[in-house]
Amino acid sequence: MALDPADFTKCFKDSGILVVVKCQKENSALKECLTAYYNDPAFHEECKMEYLKEREEFRKTGIPTKKRLRKLPTSM
């Protein structure tokens, strides 16, 4: 089953507290999609390389990625 994020979001917003009961089909599709990524060795390798690159930059600069990428305010 293909996951359309808009379907999951709509069901989640429309169901309120009954989301667990009413959105079982959408939730199953989401789990299926996430499991596919979790078991994909290429995706795992891509995430590992991204992490190692960020770690290397942190060790060089001492600045976490979030702070490094944060934009300066336009009015100083």
C-alpha positions in Angstrom: 0.0 0.0 0.0 1.5 3.4 -1.0 1.5 6.0 1.7 0.2 9.4 0.9 1.2 11.7 3.8 -1.8 13.9 3.1 -4.2 11.0 3.8 -2.5 10.2 7.1 -2.4 13.9 8.1 -6.1 14.4 7.2 -7.2 11.3 9.1 -5.1 12.3 12.1 -6.5 15.8 12.2 -10.1 14.7 11.6 -10.1 11.9 14.2 -8.9 13.6 17.3 -8.7 11.2 20.2 -10.1 8.3 18.1 -7.1 8.4 15.8 -6.0 4.9 16.9 -9.3 3.4 15.9 -10.2 5.4 12.8 -6.8 5.6 11.1 -5.6 2.0 11.2 -5.3 1.7 7.4 -3.2 4.9 7.2 -1.1 3.9 10.2 -0.4 0.5 8.7 0.8 2.2 5.5 3.0 4.5 7.5 4.6 1.6 9.4 5.2 -0.3 6.2 6.9 2.7 4.7 9.1 3.3 7.8 10.0 -0.4 8.0 11.1 -0.4 4.4 13.5 2.5 5.1 14.7 0.9 8.4 15.6 -2.3 6.5 17.3 -0.6 3.5 21.1 -0.9 3.7 21.6 1.9 1.3 19.6 4.3 3.4 21.4 3.2 6.5 24.8 3.9 4.8 23.6 7.3 3.6 22.5 8.3 7.2 25.8 7.0 8.6 27.8 9.0 6.1 25.8 12.2 6.9 26.3 11.6 10.6 30.1 11.1 10.2 30.4 14.3 8.1 28.5 16.3 10.7 30.6 14.8 13.5 33.8 15.7 11.6 32.6 19.3 11.2 31.8 19.5 14.9 35.2 18.3 15.8 36.8 20.9 13.6 34.7 23.9 14.6 33.1 22.9 18.0 29.8 24.3 16.7 26.8 22.0 16.3 25.2 21.8 12.8 22.0 23.5 14.0 23.8 26.6 15.2 26.1 26.6 12.2 23.2 26.6 9.7 21.1 29.2 11.7 20.9 32.4 9.7 21.9 35.7 11.1 19.1 38.2 11.8 18.6 40.6 8.9 18.3 43.7 11.2 21.2 44.2 13.6 
